[in-house]
């Protein structure tokens, strides 16, 4: 069996049903075999799009996403996608073609050191030098991608390795002495955490993306409701707890919900699960949650105390740790009436939620007066929170976190850690293929959309009914906002003086399209677009002057927000 056949047999045994890729010279033999493999290949229009699509597929399905690209520029075009997956702990296996082993290091045509290039942004990477090593390498690649803290793995495949023959031997077990993720929580640390919770008057859950990727949302919800503890999330934790639950206070951070930021500043015990306390969530570290003692649960030991000093560290799988912690608290403190004990705090949380949610006023001025927040609210009111939403990066991304209540796990897909513009459309492709019967909406900005709009070809080739909602403010809105607030309105390179006609672009690819400029037509036309069985682009002209509020300025604490 040649290496190409072995590779595809390995993918089949790992349960891979779909690959997102772009062919090239180093992969002729793999693509030849792929046509007979039973694995579906989705042709992206750019290798970055292929990796973002595999990322969206992984986030929507909970499975490992796979992309396949050729050597040289094909491989280097994947780097942004790999870095985005690494920042958000998404399980990917990225397969790159490579020149033959005898040519490596000789500056051959389309040769790059993709291992060296991607080492900082992969969980691990491999160069396969012998055909017989393919099964063991692929087994390890998938094991590493999905286990512990998930992440992207790159496997570099020289052409001669794919051409040469070897006996196929599938390893049943994976043994890596240097890699042993810890899933079970330490009993003593769980006991310490339970004691802290029992003494708390103002406890608060802060959840991150680990709750979503670890499938711990239901466990968290049961514990929060049983113990009457309010919940906030990081941006990556959105959809980890139902956004329509009374205990939900929103997401924290630079552009977080004011109620959530205030709650984090007032809590006396914080149970942080699946978050590394990144800077966008905490703002000024020295001023973060100064009134609270902190319990941090994370499967990655390097994320514990990485950014914030904590009182009780628990290195474990979030779901198992919360299950054990909940069971111990209920058993040991069975006499406590949690609703009564936290009654005053719950009343405070309710007031915060009622009086300090994200808000906006009226409509804008002039002919293009639709407020972007209203667009997101209208989308939520139509869908009831049941859509799978992907976003690009910028103001629209923050408004989506503020004004769309994400009610189901894995229903919100966004590039949080890296903030990669151009992520949303290819991620929506992956999400739609992972969940073919569901409504998938990509919310984008006019700047972000143009980063990867060539993937409209992939949408149409695969007959995907994705809805693309562009909040078109004719500018790079987030940067423009900072220029207005902190650089004396010196708008440099942020106003799009030339704007393409997105409806014509949609028509060129065969999509339906809507152009909405009248506030009175927003809801009926958005409803019509969402009901369409075809891929549809909705270009909404929104008020350019609108800013994301709140904003926590550099050096400030979460509760020291600027409201606009």
ABEGO torsion letter per residue (X at the ends): XBAAAAAAAAAAAAGBABBBBBBBAAAAAAAAAAAAAGBBBBBBABAAAAAAAAAAAAAAAGBBBBBBBBBEAAAAAAAAAAAAAAAAGBBBBBBBBBBBAAABGAGBBGBBBAAAAAAAABABBBBBABAAAAAAAAAAAAAAAABEBBBBBBBBBBAAAAABBBBBBBBABBBBAABBBBABBBAAAAAAAAAAAAABABBBBBBBAAAAAAGAAAAAAAAAAAAGBBBBBBAAABGABBAABAABAEBBEAABBAAAAAAAAABABBBBBGBAGBAAAAEBAAABGAABBBBBBBABAAABGAABBBABBBBBBAAAAAAAAAAAAAAAAAABBAAAAAAAAAAAAAAAAAAABBBBBEBBBEABABBAAAAAAAAAAAAGGABBBBBBBEAAAAAAAAABBBABBGABBBBAAAGBBGAAAAAAAAAAAABAABBBBBBBBAAAAAAAAAAAAAAAAAGBABBBBBBBAGBBAAAAAAAAAAAGGBBBGABBABBBBAAAAAAAAGBBBBBBABAAAAAAAAAAAAABABBBBBBBBBBAABBBOBBBBBGBBAABBBBX
